[in-house]
Amino acid sequence: MRYLSKEEKIRAVFDYQNSRDRLPIKNFPGIKYPKHIKYKSFDEHIALYPDCCSVNPGGGYEVPPVNFLDRIFGYDSGDVVVINFQVRYLDENGSLKTVKKRFDNYLQNCGKPQ
């Protein structure tokens, strides 16, 4: 067993979010969850947006506080990965649009995002 690096933690959360078919974004006329156009890889996203991600950056998070039992049983490692994810989608005219969506995710002790 070993500890995950910050990059491995960020990649795990990115892969989790990028694998979703639909991502919630605000202020999208008519559709709350447009179909997300996925990135080929984390490397593609990080090349376009190098300052997008961090682990435990401080400040407030959009996730509830850690539950003590989740922490004890390993469902929560105590780390929060924050990604300013650029969601790509097609608008009603078929044009490619991008909107920034912040995702805050806890990691389980095994490295799986939740």
Beta strands, then each sheet from edge to edge (+ up, - down):
strand 1: 53-55
strand 2: 80-90
strand 3: 96-106
sheet 1: 1+ 2- 3+
end
